[in-house]
């Protein structure tokens, strides 16, 4: 009885704090209002996370914590609410897998609170406290505007708050998508992915899908460039003690670096989920599992390639910041074949060295000075170096498993194949130098050549 009474008392205290917060308006940024919000977050943590069997958060609790995250008046409160929401989602997931004797079962709590509202019923149940597809695109547009400035200011609380909000929304999308994708891989039940939050976000008519994807790519690259600049400034400030503190806030810059870096990771995570969804939908199409209601959407991979093709500066930044090996290699392979001319049919008895559309197949197009000279008329030698170097890095990092629907196969991960790829990379750089005698090997190219030589030496 005592334990039950204690839990009831704790829950009642949390509810009282909730009422106090809900009475505060968004414009109320007084010291007392922030104290109330801090007390509320502490009370929820004490009730739900500290005990071994904590109290499951109520709908109002989640709604109020999310409201604190969205208000963004105080960076400390924004970060505290962001952290608490992620911890609560891990302890009390809306979607999870249940292991049975012979299979995994997807468990979905349709009545649980969600930061997203894609239907009129969801929006009515949570007015002003959720994000629909239009709100998500508006968030991305705000981030695009902020990162378009010459320098994102470390003191810009609203922009930092938007970055944290985006990170949280992506974590929610991932927590919903990954279990569904896992079960889809075993059951081929497309309905599981059709009903995912990610799919409902992207099929909404409230968003301009292509513009949304282009903005995400640009934001990710701009944040990478900004972080690189801030890192240089930080190193410079640490070396020069004479620099006035008012011109450089080290603590604020470190905070921006961390939030900016984590936002880049979230952007990449978002892109990868969409490409995985596109691949699953393509498979479902071939099985006849989709319907006209699923609509038609340009695969994200095509949008990425178009953006990287028309902006070489974006390509260089993208290759630096995007580090997931499977999709990075696929993007590089598709980019190369876009200029080289992808073979349409693989001939069984072909003596041609170029009989497949893999990374190694693309490397073979650089196998002699003549073909290499033809290629660098379409792709600048420096750009070819970047593609080959990043391609080798991704190839080495690629897990050894077959990936259905891409140009990557387990065969390329065998020791003999990795040696062949390394030999072809060295040959490609040699022929680039022969085709363009004025070309200088970039630092990244030198790293790739060293890596290739080390792989060949280790396997000999």
C-alpha positions in Angstrom: 0.0 0.0 0.0 2.8 2.4 0.8 4.5 1.8 -2.5 1.2 2.3 -4.4 0.5 5.5 -2.4 4.0 6.8 -3.0 3.6 6.3 -6.7 0.3 8.0 -6.7 1.7 11.0 -4.8 4.6 11.3 -7.3 2.3 11.2 -10.2 0.1 13.8 -8.6 3.0 16.1 -8.1 4.0 15.7 -11.8 0.4 16.6 -12.8 0.5 19.7 -10.7 3.7 20.8 -12.4 2.1 20.1 -15.8 -0.8 22.4 -15.0 1.5 25.1 -13.9 3.5 24.9 -17.2 0.4 24.7 -19.3 -0.8 27.9 -17.7 2.4 29.7 -18.9 2.2 31.2 -22.3 4.9 30.8 -24.9 6.0 34.4 -24.5 6.4 33.9 -20.7 10.2 33.7 -20.4 10.5 34.8 -16.8 12.9 33.2 -14.3 9.9 31.7 -12.5 8.4 30.1 -15.6 11.8 28.5 -16.5 12.0 27.2 -12.9 8.6 25.6 -13.3 9.6 24.0 -16.5 12.8 22.7 -15.0 10.9 21.3 -12.0 8.5 19.6 -14.3 11.3 17.9 -16.3 12.9 16.8 -13.1 9.6 15.4 -11.8 9.0 13.4 -14.9 12.5 12.0 -14.8 12.0 11.0 -11.1 8.7 9.3 -11.8 9.5 7.5 -15.1 13.2 6.9 -15.4 14.7 6.7 -11.9 12.6 3.9 -10.4 13.3 0.4 -11.7 9.6 0.1 -12.7 8.9 3.7 -13.4 5.5 5.3 -14.2 4.8 5.3 -17.9 4.6 9.0 -19.1 1.1 10.2 -19.8 -0.1 11.9 -23.0 0.1 15.3 -21.3 3.6 14.7 -20.0 4.9 14.0 -23.5 3.0 16.9 -24.9 4.4 19.3 -22.4 8.0 18.1 -22.7 7.7 18.5 -26.5 6.3 22.0 -26.1 9.4 22.9 -24.0 11.6 21.5 -26.8 9.7 23.5 -29.5 9.5 26.8 -27.5 13.3 27.1 -27.5 13.6 30.2 -25.2 16.4 28.6 -23.2 19.1 26.4 -24.7 19.5 24.6 -21.3 15.8 23.8 -21.2 15.7 22.8 -24.9 18.7 20.4 -24.4 17.2 19.0 -21.2 13.8 18.3 -22.8 15.5 16.9 -25.9 17.5 14.5 -23.7 14.5 13.5 -21.6 12.3 12.8 -24.7 14.9 10.5 -26.2 15.4 8.6 -22.9 11.6 8.2 -22.4 11.3 6.9 -26.0 13.9 4.2 -25.3 12.2 3.1 -22.1 8.6 3.3 -23.4 8.8 2.8 -27.2 5.7 3.3 -29.4 6.9 0.5 -31.8 9.0 -2.5 -30.8 9.7 -6.1 -31.7 8.5 -9.0 -29.6 10.5 -12.2 -30.0 8.3 -15.3 -30.4 9.4 -18.9 -30.8 9.8 -18.9 -34.5 9.5 -15.2 -35.6 9.5 -11.6 -34.6 6.3 -9.8 -34.1 5.8 -6.1 -34.5 4.1 -4.4 -31.6 2.6 -0.9 -32.3 0.8 1.2 -29.7 -1.5 3.3 -31.9 -2.8 5.2 -28.9 0.6 6.4 -27.7 1.6 10.0 -28.0 3.6 11.0 -31.1 5.2 14.3 -32.1 3.8 13.7 -35.6 0.1 14.3 -36.7 -0.6 13.3 -40.3 -4.4 12.9 -40.0 -7.2 15.2 -39.1 -8.0 13.1 -36.1 -4.4 13.2 -34.8 -4.2 16.9 -35.3 -7.5 17.4 -33.4 -6.3 15.3 -30.5 -3.1 17.3 -30.2 -3.7 20.9 -31.4 -0.6 22.9 -31.6 1.5 20.2 -29.9 2.6 18.1 -32.9 4.3 18.4 -36.3 2.6 17.6 -39.6 4.3 17.3 -43.0 4.0 21.1 -43.6 5.5 21.8 -40.2 8.4 19.4 -40.9 9.1 21.1 -44.2 8.9 24.5 -42.5 11.5 23.3 -39.9 13.8 22.3 -42.7 13.3 25.6 -44.5 14.2 27.5 -41.3 17.4 25.4 -40.9 18.2 26.1 -44.6 17.9 29.8 -44.0 20.0 29.6 -40.9 22.8 27.6 -42.5 22.8 29.9 -45.6 24.2 32.7 -43.5 28.0 33.2 -43.7 28.3 31.8 -40.1 25.8 30.2 -37.9 26.0 32.0 -34.7 26.7 29.9 -31.6 24.4 32.3 -29.6 21.5 31.8 -32.0 19.3 29.8 -29.6 16.4 29.4 -32.0 18.6 27.8 -34.7 20.3 25.5 -32.2 16.8 24.6 -30.9 15.6 23.8 -34.4 18.6 21.5 -34.9 17.7 19.6 -31.7 14.1 19.4 -32.7 15.1 17.9 -36.0 17.4 15.4 -34.3 14.5 14.3 -32.1 12.0 14.0 -34.9 14.5 11.8 -36.9 15.0 9.6 -33.8 11.3 9.1 -33.7 11.1 8.3 -37.4 14.0 5.8 -36.9 12.4 4.2 -33.9 9.3 3.6 -35.9 10.9 2.6 -39.2 13.7 0.2 -38.1 11.4 -2.4 -36.4 9.0 -2.3 -39.3 11.8 -2.6 -41.8 13.2 -5.6 -39.9 9.9 -7.4 -40.0 9.3 -6.4 -43.6 12.6 -8.1 -44.6 11.2 -11.4 -43.2 7.5 -11.1 -44.2 7.6 -8.9 -47.4 4.4 -7.2 -45.9 4.5 -3.8 -47.6 1.7 -2.5 -45.4 4.1 -2.4 -42.4 6.2 0.2 -44.2 3.3 1.9 -45.9 2.0 2.8 -42.4 5.4 4.0 -41.1 5.7 7.5 -40.0 8.4 8.1 -42.5 6.3 7.0 -45.4 3.3 9.0 -44.2 5.5 12.1 -43.9 6.9 11.8 -47.5 3.6 11.0 -49.3 1.8 14.0 -47.8 0.6 16.5 -50.3 1.5 19.3 -47.8 5.2 19.0 -48.7 7.3 19.7 -51.8 9.2 16.4 -51.6 12.0 17.3 -54.0 12.7 20.7 -52.4 12.7 19.1 -49.0 15.3 16.6 -50.1 17.5 19.2 -51.8 17.3 21.4 -48.6 18.4 18.5 -46.4 21.4 17.8 -48.7 22.4 21.5 -48.7 22.0 21.9 -44.9 24.1 18.8 -44.2 26.9 20.1 -46.4 26.7 23.7 -45.1 26.8 22.5 -41.5 29.9 20.4 -42.3 31.6 23.4 -43.8 30.6 25.6 -40.9 31.8 23.1 -38.4 35.1 22.8 -40.2 35.4 26.6 -40.0 34.6 26.7 -36.3 37.1 24.0 -35.6 39.8 26.0 -37.3 38.7 29.1 -35.3 38.7 27.1 -32.1 42.2 25.8 -32.7 43.4 29.3 -33.6 41.8 30.8 -30.4 43.5 28.1 -28.2 46.9 29.0 -29.8 46.4 32.7 -29.4 45.7 33.7 -25.8 45.6 37.3 -26.8 42.3 37.0 -28.7 39.6 38.9 -26.8 36.9 36.7 -25.3 34.1 38.9 -26.7 35.1 38.0 -30.2 35.1 34.3 -29.6 33.0 32.3 -27.1 34.8 29.0 -26.8 32.1 27.3 -24.7 29.3 28.4 -27.1 31.4 27.3 -30.1 32.0 23.9 -28.7 28.2 23.5 -28.1 27.5 24.5 -31.7 30.1 22.0 -32.9 28.5 19.2 -31.0 24.9 20.1 -32.0 25.9 20.8 -35.6 27.8 17.5 -35.9 24.9 15.6 -34.4 22.5 17.3 -36.8 24.7 16.2 -39.7 24.5 12.7 -38.4 20.7 13.0 -38.2 20.5 14.4 -41.7 22.5 11.4 -43.0 20.3 9.0 -41.0 17.2 10.6 -42.5 18.5 10.2 -46.1 19.5 6.6 -45.5 16.1 5.7 -44.1 14.4 7.2 -47.2 16.8 5.3 -49.6 16.1 2.1 -47.7 12.3 2.8 -47.9 12.7 3.5 -51.7 14.5 0.2 -52.1 11.8 -1.7 -50.2 9.1 0.0 -52.2 10.8 -1.0 -55.4 10.9 -4.6 -54.2 7.2 -4.4 -53.2 6.4 -3.0 -56.7 8.0 -6.0 -58.4 6.0 -8.3 -56.1 2.7 -6.5 -56.9 2.3 -5.5 -53.3 1.8 -1.8 -53.9 -1.3 0.0 -55.1 -2.2 3.2 -56.9 -2.7 4.7 -53.5 1.0 4.4 -52.8 1.6 7.1 -55.4 4.8 7.7 -57.4 7.8 9.4 -55.8 11.2 10.1 -57.4 13.8 7.8 -55.7 16.0 9.8 -53.4 19.1 8.4 -55.0 18.2 10.1 -58.3 17.7 13.4 -56.5 21.0 13.1 -54.7 22.8 12.4 -58.0 21.2 15.3 -59.7 22.3 17.7 -56.9 25.8 16.4 -56.8 26.1 16.5 -60.6 25.1 20.2 -60.9 27.2 21.5 -57.9 30.7 20.2 -57.5 31.2 22.1 -54.3 28.3 20.3 -52.8 29.7 17.0 -54.1 33.0 17.5 -52.3 31.4 18.4 -49.0 28.9 15.6 -49.4 31.6 13.0 -49.8 33.3 14.3 -46.7 30.3 14.3 -44.4 28.3 11.3 -45.8 30.2 8.3 -44.4 27.7 5.3 -44.4 29.7 2.9 -46.7 26.9 1.0 -48.4 25.0 4.0 -49.8 28.1 6.2 -50.2 29.6 3.6 -52.5 26.4 3.2 -54.4 26.2 7.0 -54.9 29.8 7.1 -56.1 29.2 4.1 -58.5 26.1 5.7 -59.9 27.9 9.0 -60.3 30.8 7.5 -62.2 28.6 5.4 -64.5 26.5 8.5 -65.2 29.5 9.8 -67.1 31.3 6.7 -68.1 28.2 5.0 -69.7 26.8 2.2 -67.7 26.7 -1.2 -69.6 23.2 -2.2 -70.3 23.8 -5.9 -70.6 26.3 -8.2 -69.0 27.6 -10.6 -71.7 28.4 -14.1 -70.5 31.4 -14.6 -72.7 32.5 -11.1 -73.0 36.3 -10.5 -73.1 35.7 -6.8 -72.3 37.2 -5.7 -68.9 34.1 -3.6 -68.4 31.2 -6.0 -68.0 29.6 -5.0 -64.8 28.3 -1.8 -63.2 30.1 -2.2 -59.9 32.8 0.1 -58.4 35.5 -2.3 -59.7 33.8 -2.2 -63.1 34.0 1.6 -63.1 37.7 1.4 -62.1 38.4 -0.8 -65.1 37.4 2.2 -67.3 40.5 3.9 -66.1 42.7 0.9 -67.1 44.5 2.7 -69.9 45.5 6.3 -70.7 43.2 6.4 -73.8 40.0 5.6 -72.0 41.0 7.7 -69.0 41.6 10.7 -71.2 38.0 10.3 -72.6 36.7 10.2 -69.0 38.5 13.3 -67.8 36.9 15.3 -70.7 33.6 14.7 -68.8 34.9 14.6 -65.2 37.7 16.9 -64.0 40.8 14.9 -62.9 40.6 16.4 -59.4 37.0 15.4 -59.2 37.9 11.9 -60.4 40.5 11.6 -57.7 37.9 12.5 -55.0 35.5 9.9 -56.3 38.1 7.1 -56.6 39.6 7.9 -53.1 36.2 8.0 -51.4 35.1 5.0 -53.3 38.0 3.0 -52.0 37.4 4.1 -48.4 33.8 3.1 -48.7 34.7 -0.3 -50.3 37.1 -1.1 -47.5 34.5 -0.2 -44.8 31.6 -2.1 -46.5 30.3 -5.0 -44.4 30.6 -8.4 -46.1 27.0 -9.1 -47.1 24.9 -9.0 -50.2 22.8 -5.9 -50.6 19.8 -6.6 -52.8 18.8 -3.8 -55.2 22.2 -2.1 -55.3 25.4 -2.5 -57.4 27.3 -3.8 -54.3 27.8 -7.5 -53.7 29.6 -9.7 -51.2 31.8 -10.9 -54.0 33.5 -7.5 -54.0 34.4 -7.9 -50.3 36.4 -11.1 -50.8 40.2 -10.7 -50.2 41.0 -11.4 -53.8 38.5 -8.8 -55.0 39.7 -6.2 -52.5 43.2 -6.7 -53.9 41.9 -6.3 -57.4 40.1 -3.1 -56.5 43.3 -1.7 -54.8 45.4 -2.6 -57.9 42.8 -0.9 -60.1 42.8 2.2 -58.0 46.6 2.5 -58.3 46.4 1.9 -62.0 43.6 4.6 -62.3 45.7 7.2 -60.6 48.7 6.3 -62.8 46.7 6.7 -65.9 45.2 10.0 -64.7 48.7 11.3 -64.4 49.5 10.0 -67.8 46.4 11.5 -69.4 46.9 14.9 -67.6 50.6 15.5 -66.9 49.8 18.8 -65.1 47.5 17.0 -62.6 48.7 17.0 -59.0 47.8 14.2 -56.6 45.5 15.6 -53.9 46.2 14.8 -50.3 43.1 12.5 -50.3 44.4 10.8 -53.4 47.8 10.2 -51.7 45.9 8.6 -48.7 44.0 6.4 -51.1 47.2 5.3 -52.9 48.8 4.5 -49.5 45.7 2.5 -48.4 45.7 0.6 -51.7 49.4 -0.3 -51.4 48.9 -1.4 -47.8 46.0 -3.7 -48.7 48.0 -5.3 -51.5 51.1 -5.7 -49.2 49.0 -7.2 -46.4 47.4 -9.8 -48.6 50.5 -10.8 -50.5 
